[in-house]
Amino acid sequence: MKRLTTTIVAIRDDRLTRVDFEGRAEEPAFIREEPRTPGTDMAEGVRDALDLGGRAGARVWVLCDEVFRQSVAMPIAQTRGMSASEIATALAYEVQPFSDLSPAEAAVGYRIVAEAEGARKYDVVACRAATRLAIRDLVRRRGGALAGMAHPDDLPALPDARANESEEERRRRWSQWRQALESAAKRIAIIAPPAPEKTAALPIAVGTFLGLCALGLCFFHGRRTAVREAAQRAELAAARRESEKARKLEHANDELRKTIAARRASEQARKEALAEVAWARRALPDFLRELARAAGQAATVRGIRHDGPGALIVHGVGLTSGGVDRLAAELADTLRGAGWTIVLHEKQAEGLLRDAGPWRFTLRAESGHALARREEPIAGSVRGTGEESWP
């Protein structure tokens, strides 16, 4: 009999399955199933499934309904520069409200599903680290090594002897599961086995023990103090690492908020610029044409400048005071229908002629584009009466 290379155990709510693969064969050599004993936990289910056969394969995969499974989205900036273990810890915090597992006691696996709009979507699986450790020890006692743990719903439904399907179809589907579990493409989220324990060689352990016994009476108090200080330093270092992680997360969140605010401000500025361009194309030609017509020979326009959204300031000189008043009144009457409001802001005599003229004047013209943005009406507007209104 060839050595078993891979064993898959599936722990469903009501059923246990053990599937063994020999050598390089693609199809399973053995498929064994039996009902699950009610009330057993995850580790007990793995034990009972392994007991369906003899020595386990070199690599053992565990599929269990009781493995927690959740999809989570996180900003890419939040995980930039983080290692895989740090990302797993961050995901443990994200799913804690749903998994009821504290990050300190959780064993987490994940895979990246998609990226869109500055965020990554993850498939997350988790179980208690103590349960994973117990399952690893069970697998070791059966002669195998735990390869990983997953939720059975991550790929096509597990084959079931009770289902109406052929033996060939069941074997083919179990082969697909094996390929998915051992694929380097990471097609499903997998909880990795615990890291190997670091154990000292026996001679070193014996020498250390004898040395401690010889020096224990002399340095007991000092050693106890050193151990306490080392524990405190370790706790302080862990707290600093957690604080640094929290600072990085907060910084990433701040950057994301700034980016969103900048985009909103840019969009608002773009809308205002488009409105200004539309106003200039629609209303400005009418105003300039009427201003040239009304000024005629009685007044000279010396300058026009922009004075905010939909508003213009006109500087000019008129021969007589009445001519300036008539210019303002005529513009107010003519352009009122086009949504313009004309205000004579300033009229000042130069004192060069007998009637104190010529008269320097300043007009303010506002279109409906500007008035719609004002909360109060313009004071002193000339509304076609020909009279001046002073601020």
Backbone torsions as a table, in degrees:
resi	resn	phi	psi	omega
1	MET	NA	130.9	179.4
2	LYS	-70.3	155.8	177.3
3	ARG	-68.9	135.4	176.2
4	LEU	-71.6	128.4	-179.6
5	THR	-94.4	-35.6	-176.2
6	THR	-139.5	136.7	173.1
7	THR	-126.3	132.6	175.2
8	ILE	-116.1	126.2	173.9
9	VAL	-114.9	130.5	-179.9
10	ALA	-113.9	123.1	-178.6
11	ILE	-110.4	98.2	177.1
12	ARG	-96.1	174.2	-176.6
13	ASP	-58.3	-37.6	-174.4
14	ASP	-126.3	9.0	-173.2
15	ARG	-151.2	145.7	176.9
16	LEU	-116.6	140.2	179.5
17	THR	-137.1	137.5	172.3
18	ARG	-125.2	127.5	-179.3
19	VAL	-124.1	127.0	-177.9
20	ASP	-117.3	139.6	176.5
21	PHE	-117.8	136.5	179.7
22	GLU	-102.8	137.2	173.6
23	GLY	49.5	-132.2	-179.0
24	ARG	-99.2	10.7	-178.8
25	ALA	-61.5	137.5	-179.4
26	GLU	-78.9	-34.2	-179.7
27	GLU	-93.7	151.8	-177.9
28	PRO	-67.6	148.1	176.9
29	ALA	-84.0	-35.8	-178.1
30	PHE	-139.2	141.3	172.0
31	ILE	-131.8	117.2	-178.3
32	ARG	-124.4	138.5	-179.3
33	GLU	-139.3	152.0	171.7
34	GLU	-160.5	159.6	178.3
35	PRO	-61.8	148.4	178.3
36	ARG	-84.3	138.1	177.3
37	THR	-68.3	124.5	-179.0
38	PRO	-60.6	143.9	175.4
39	GLY	85.8	-0.2	179.0
40	THR	-82.3	146.3	178.1
41	ASP	-87.8	-174.8	-174.5
42	MET	-61.9	-47.7	-178.1
43	ALA	-64.4	-40.1	178.7
44	GLU	-65.6	-36.9	176.7
45	GLY	-63.5	-41.0	176.9
46	VAL	-63.1	-42.6	178.5
47	ARG	-59.1	-46.9	-178.4
48	ASP	-65.9	-36.7	179.2
49	ALA	-67.8	-41.2	177.5
50	LEU	-64.4	-31.7	179.6
51	ASP	-69.2	-9.5	178.0
52	LEU	-70.4	-16.0	179.2
53	GLY	-137.9	-170.9	-179.8
54	GLY	-89.1	-131.7	-178.3
55	ARG	-61.0	137.4	-177.8
56	ALA	-77.9	165.0	175.9
57	GLY	-68.0	167.6	-179.3
58	ALA	-60.6	-34.9	178.0
59	ARG	-120.0	129.8	-177.1
60	VAL	-119.5	124.5	176.2
61	TRP	-106.5	138.5	-179.1
62	VAL	-116.5	123.4	174.3
63	LEU	-113.5	127.5	-175.1
64	CYS	-146.0	136.3	176.8
65	ASP	-63.4	-25.4	-174.5
66	GLU	-83.1	-4.3	172.0
67	VAL	-68.9	127.8	179.7
68	PHE	-68.4	142.1	-177.2
69	ARG	-141.0	132.3	-177.2
70	GLN	-157.6	147.3	172.9
71	SER	-98.9	135.7	-175.8
72	VAL	-137.5	141.4	174.5
73	ALA	-113.0	135.8	178.4
74	MET	-137.1	144.6	176.5
75	PRO	-60.2	140.4	179.0
76	ILE	-61.7	-38.4	-179.4
77	ALA	-61.7	-28.9	-177.7
78	GLN	-69.8	-27.7	-177.4
79	THR	-107.7	3.1	-178.1
80	ARG	-64.1	131.3	178.9
81	GLY	83.3	0.4	-178.6
82	MET	-92.1	145.2	176.1
83	SER	-76.4	171.1	-179.9
84	ALA	-61.2	-40.7	179.9
85	SER	-67.8	-36.1	177.5
86	GLU	-67.5	-38.9	176.3
87	ILE	-63.8	-41.2	178.1
88	ALA	-60.9	-39.8	177.9
89	THR	-65.3	-42.8	177.9
90	ALA	-62.1	-40.0	178.4
91	LEU	-67.9	-33.3	176.4
92	ALA	-61.4	-39.0	175.6
93	TYR	-66.1	-38.4	-178.2
94	GLU	-64.1	-40.7	-175.2
95	VAL	-92.9	-3.3	-176.8
96	GLN	-53.6	-41.9	179.9
97	PRO	-61.1	-23.0	-177.5
98	PHE	-101.3	-32.0	-175.9
99	SER	-87.0	-19.5	-174.9
100	ASP	59.8	29.1	177.4
101	LEU	-117.8	123.7	176.2
102	SER	-71.9	145.6	-179.3
103	PRO	-55.4	-29.3	-177.8
104	ALA	-70.2	-27.8	-176.3
105	GLU	-109.0	6.3	-174.6
106	ALA	-99.2	140.9	167.5
107	ALA	-104.5	120.9	-168.8
108	VAL	-120.6	140.1	170.0
109	GLY	-128.8	155.1	-178.7
110	TYR	-156.8	164.0	169.3
111	ARG	-144.7	150.7	178.8
112	ILE	-84.3	124.5	-177.7
113	VAL	-92.5	-45.8	-175.7
114	ALA	-160.6	164.2	174.0
115	GLU	-129.9	132.7	179.0
116	ALA	-162.1	137.0	173.7
117	GLU	53.8	45.0	175.0
118	GLY	76.2	13.7	-179.0
119	ALA	-134.3	154.5	174.8
120	ARG	-113.1	139.4	174.9
121	LYS	-100.6	130.2	-177.9
122	TYR	-117.7	143.9	163.0
123	ASP	-94.2	124.2	-174.1
124	VAL	-118.8	134.0	172.4
125	VAL	-124.6	147.9	-176.5
126	ALA	-156.4	154.0	171.2
127	CYS	-152.3	175.9	178.1
128	ARG	-71.4	137.5	-179.8
129	ALA	-61.7	-34.0	179.1
130	ALA	-65.6	-36.9	177.5
131	THR	-66.1	-43.5	177.5
132	ARG	-59.8	-40.5	179.9
133	LEU	-64.3	-41.9	179.6
134	ALA	-64.1	-40.2	179.1
135	ILE	-66.9	-38.9	177.4
136	ARG	-59.3	-42.8	-179.8
137	ASP	-67.2	-37.8	176.9
138	LEU	-61.2	-44.1	-179.7
139	VAL	-64.7	-40.7	178.4
140	ARG	-59.8	-42.3	-178.8
141	ARG	-66.6	-21.2	176.9
142	ARG	-91.8	6.6	175.2
143	GLY	89.9	9.5	-179.7
144	GLY	-118.1	-177.1	177.0
145	ALA	-128.1	133.0	179.7
146	LEU	-65.9	122.3	179.3
147	ALA	-91.7	-31.1	179.6
148	GLY	164.8	170.6	-179.1
149	MET	-130.1	146.4	-177.9
150	ALA	-151.3	169.7	175.0
151	HIS	-94.7	133.9	-174.7
152	PRO	-69.1	-12.0	-178.0
153	ASP	-87.5	3.4	-178.3
154	ASP	-75.9	-16.6	179.2
155	LEU	-134.8	-176.4	-178.5
156	PRO	-49.8	153.5	-174.4
157	ALA	-54.2	142.8	179.4
158	LEU	-64.6	143.0	175.1
159	PRO	-61.6	147.1	-176.7
160	ASP	-137.3	126.5	-179.1
161	ALA	-62.1	-23.9	-179.5
162	ARG	-79.5	-16.6	-178.6
163	ALA	-75.1	157.4	-178.8
164	ASN	-85.0	75.0	178.5
165	GLU	-143.2	155.1	-175.9
166	SER	-74.2	161.5	176.7
167	GLU	-62.6	-36.3	178.7
168	GLU	-63.6	-41.8	179.0
169	GLU	-65.3	-39.9	178.5
170	ARG	-62.1	-43.5	-179.0
171	ARG	-65.5	-39.8	179.5
172	ARG	-63.3	-41.0	-178.7
173	ARG	-70.5	-35.3	175.4
174	TRP	-66.6	-34.2	175.7
175	SER	-63.5	-39.0	177.1
176	GLN	-63.0	-40.5	178.5
177	TRP	-62.9	-43.3	-180.0
178	ARG	-60.8	-44.4	179.4
179	GLN	-61.6	-40.5	179.7
180	ALA	-65.9	-40.4	-178.7
181	LEU	-68.3	-37.0	-175.6
182	GLU	-97.6	4.0	-179.1
183	SER	-72.2	138.4	177.0
184	ALA	-74.2	-13.9	-178.3
185	ALA	-75.4	-7.2	177.7
186	LYS	55.6	62.5	-177.5
187	ARG	-75.5	-18.5	177.7
188	ILE	-134.8	159.9	178.0
189	ALA	-79.2	130.7	-174.4
190	ILE	-129.9	135.8	171.6
191	ILE	-85.7	116.9	-177.7
192	ALA	-71.1	156.4	176.7
193	PRO	-67.7	161.9	178.8
194	PRO	-61.2	150.3	177.3
195	ALA	-63.1	145.2	179.4
196	PRO	-58.4	140.9	178.5
197	GLU	-76.7	138.0	179.6
198	LYS	-91.4	112.6	-178.8
199	THR	-117.8	139.4	178.6
200	ALA	-75.7	153.2	176.6
201	ALA	-65.4	151.9	-175.8
202	LEU	-57.7	-45.7	180.0
203	PRO	-59.9	-39.3	179.3
204	ILE	-65.5	-40.3	-179.3
205	ALA	-64.4	-43.1	179.7
206	VAL	-64.9	-44.7	179.6
207	GLY	-62.1	-41.0	178.8
208	THR	-63.4	-42.4	179.9
209	PHE	-62.1	-45.5	180.0
210	LEU	-64.6	-39.5	179.4
211	GLY	-64.6	-40.6	178.6
212	LEU	-65.3	-38.9	178.1
213	CYS	-62.9	-41.2	-177.8
214	ALA	-68.1	-36.1	-175.1
215	LEU	-99.9	-4.0	-173.0
216	GLY	-58.8	-44.7	-177.2
217	LEU	-64.5	-33.4	-176.7
218	CYS	-80.2	-36.8	-171.0
219	PHE	-117.2	20.8	-176.0
220	PHE	-58.3	-49.5	-177.4
221	HIS	-65.1	-42.5	179.7
222	GLY	-63.4	-40.6	179.3
223	ARG	-65.0	-40.7	180.0
224	ARG	-62.5	-41.0	178.2
225	THR	-65.8	-41.6	180.0
226	ALA	-64.0	-40.2	178.7
227	VAL	-63.5	-43.0	179.5
228	ARG	-62.0	-44.3	179.7
229	GLU	-65.3	-39.2	178.3
230	ALA	-62.9	-41.1	178.1
231	ALA	-63.6	-41.0	179.0
232	GLN	-64.6	-40.9	178.1
233	ARG	-64.0	-39.8	178.3
234	ALA	-64.1	-42.3	178.7
235	GLU	-64.2	-40.9	179.0
236	LEU	-64.2	-42.3	178.6
237	ALA	-63.2	-41.3	178.4
238	ALA	-63.8	-41.3	179.0
239	ALA	-63.7	-38.8	178.4
240	ARG	-65.6	-40.1	177.9
241	ARG	-63.0	-43.0	178.6
242	GLU	-64.4	-39.7	178.5
243	SER	-63.6	-39.7	179.2
244	GLU	-66.4	-39.8	176.6
245	LYS	-61.5	-45.0	179.5
246	ALA	-63.1	-38.3	178.6
247	ARG	-64.4	-42.1	178.7
248	LYS	-62.9	-42.0	178.7
249	LEU	-63.3	-43.1	-179.6
250	GLU	-65.7	-39.8	177.7
251	HIS	-62.7	-42.8	178.6
252	ALA	-62.2	-40.6	178.5
253	ASN	-65.2	-39.8	177.9
254	ASP	-62.1	-44.0	179.0
255	GLU	-62.0	-38.8	179.3
256	LEU	-65.9	-42.0	178.4
257	ARG	-63.7	-41.0	178.8
258	LYS	-63.3	-40.6	179.2
259	THR	-62.5	-42.3	179.4
260	ILE	-64.4	-43.6	179.6
261	ALA	-63.3	-40.8	179.4
262	ALA	-64.4	-39.3	178.9
263	ARG	-65.4	-40.2	178.6
264	ARG	-64.9	-42.1	179.2
265	ALA	-64.8	-40.1	178.4
266	SER	-63.5	-40.0	179.9
267	GLU	-66.6	-39.3	178.4
268	GLN	-65.2	-42.1	178.8
269	ALA	-63.5	-38.0	178.6
270	ARG	-64.1	-41.6	179.0
271	LYS	-63.5	-42.5	180.0
272	GLU	-65.3	-39.5	179.7
273	ALA	-65.2	-39.9	178.1
274	LEU	-64.4	-39.9	178.3
275	ALA	-64.4	-38.3	-179.9
276	GLU	-66.6	-41.7	178.7
277	VAL	-64.7	-42.0	179.0
278	ALA	-62.3	-39.1	178.2
279	TRP	-63.6	-45.5	-177.9
280	ALA	-61.7	-37.9	179.7
281	ARG	-71.5	-32.7	-173.0
282	ARG	-90.1	-49.9	-168.3
283	ALA	-99.0	-30.5	-172.6
284	LEU	-64.4	-42.9	179.3
285	PRO	-59.5	-39.0	178.2
286	ASP	-61.6	-43.1	-177.3
287	PHE	-64.6	-47.4	-177.6
288	LEU	-63.1	-38.5	179.8
289	ARG	-64.5	-46.2	-179.6
290	GLU	-68.2	-35.3	178.3
291	LEU	-63.7	-44.2	179.4
292	ALA	-63.8	-39.6	-178.9
293	ARG	-68.0	-45.7	-175.5
294	ALA	-70.7	-34.1	-178.2
295	ALA	-66.2	-45.3	176.8
296	GLY	50.5	-131.4	179.4
297	GLN	-93.4	-9.9	-173.0
298	ALA	-83.3	-19.8	-176.2
299	ALA	-147.0	156.6	177.8
300	THR	-124.5	126.8	177.7
301	VAL	-86.7	122.6	-178.0
302	ARG	-97.4	-21.7	-178.8
303	GLY	-172.9	150.7	175.0
304	ILE	-134.3	132.1	178.0
305	ARG	-135.1	154.6	178.5
306	HIS	-75.1	138.7	-176.6
307	ASP	-133.1	49.0	180.0
308	GLY	100.7	175.4	-177.1
309	PRO	-56.5	119.5	174.8
310	GLY	71.1	17.3	-175.1
311	ALA	-129.2	145.1	179.4
312	LEU	-133.5	148.2	172.0
313	ILE	-112.9	126.6	-178.8
314	VAL	-112.7	123.6	175.4
315	HIS	-106.7	138.1	179.2
316	GLY	-164.3	-178.5	179.6
317	VAL	-133.4	133.2	176.3
318	GLY	-116.7	150.7	-179.9
319	LEU	-68.5	-39.5	-177.4
320	THR	-127.4	159.0	176.9
321	SER	-64.2	-42.3	179.6
322	GLY	-65.1	-34.7	178.0
323	GLY	-62.1	-39.3	177.4
324	VAL	-65.7	-42.6	179.5
325	ASP	-62.7	-42.4	-179.5
326	ARG	-66.2	-36.4	177.1
327	LEU	-59.5	-47.1	179.8
328	ALA	-63.5	-44.3	-177.6
329	ALA	-65.8	-43.1	-177.5
330	GLU	-65.6	-41.1	176.7
331	LEU	-63.0	-40.3	179.9
332	ALA	-62.2	-43.8	-179.0
333	ASP	-67.4	-45.0	-173.4
334	THR	-69.3	-40.0	-173.3
335	LEU	-95.1	-2.1	-179.4
336	ARG	-59.9	-42.5	-179.4
337	GLY	-63.9	-24.9	178.6
338	ALA	-88.6	6.3	176.0
339	GLY	89.2	14.3	-179.8
340	TRP	-96.0	147.4	171.4
341	THR	-123.1	127.9	-176.0
342	ILE	-108.3	131.3	179.5
343	VAL	-124.7	125.0	173.9
344	LEU	-86.8	102.3	-173.8
345	HIS	-84.2	-31.8	-174.3
346	GLU	-151.8	138.9	173.2
347	LYS	-144.5	119.4	-173.1
348	GLN	-135.8	131.9	-178.3
349	ALA	-77.7	137.9	176.3
350	GLU	-86.7	-20.7	175.3
351	GLY	73.3	28.6	-179.1
352	LEU	-99.4	-20.8	-178.6
353	LEU	-111.5	174.2	-177.0
354	ARG	-62.5	-37.2	-179.6
355	ASP	-89.5	23.6	178.2
356	ALA	75.7	-0.8	-179.6
357	GLY	-74.2	-178.7	-6.2
358	PRO	-68.7	169.0	-173.9
359	TRP	-113.5	118.1	176.6
360	ARG	-82.3	135.1	-175.4
361	PHE	-138.1	159.3	175.2
362	THR	-133.2	123.8	177.2
363	LEU	-110.2	144.1	171.4
364	ARG	-117.2	126.0	-179.2
365	ALA	-117.2	128.7	178.5
366	GLU	-126.5	132.1	177.5
367	SER	-92.4	172.9	177.9
368	GLY	-58.3	-26.1	177.8
369	HIS	-60.3	-38.0	179.6
370	ALA	-82.2	-40.8	-176.2
371	LEU	-64.7	-30.6	179.4
372	ALA	-66.4	-20.1	-179.0
373	ARG	-94.9	-3.9	-178.4
374	ARG	-97.2	144.6	179.1
375	GLU	-90.9	-19.2	-179.4
376	GLU	-129.3	149.7	178.6
377	PRO	-69.3	157.7	-179.7
378	ILE	-73.1	129.7	179.1
379	ALA	-75.2	139.9	173.3
380	GLY	75.8	27.1	180.0
381	SER	-72.1	142.2	173.4
382	VAL	-90.4	115.6	-174.1
383	ARG	-113.6	51.9	172.6
384	GLY	79.6	12.0	179.9
385	THR	-89.0	-18.8	-177.6
386	GLY	80.1	5.2	178.7
387	GLU	-102.5	149.7	178.6
388	GLU	-82.4	146.8	174.4
389	SER	-130.3	117.3	-173.0
390	TRP	-98.5	143.3	179.5
391	PRO	-61.8	NA	NA
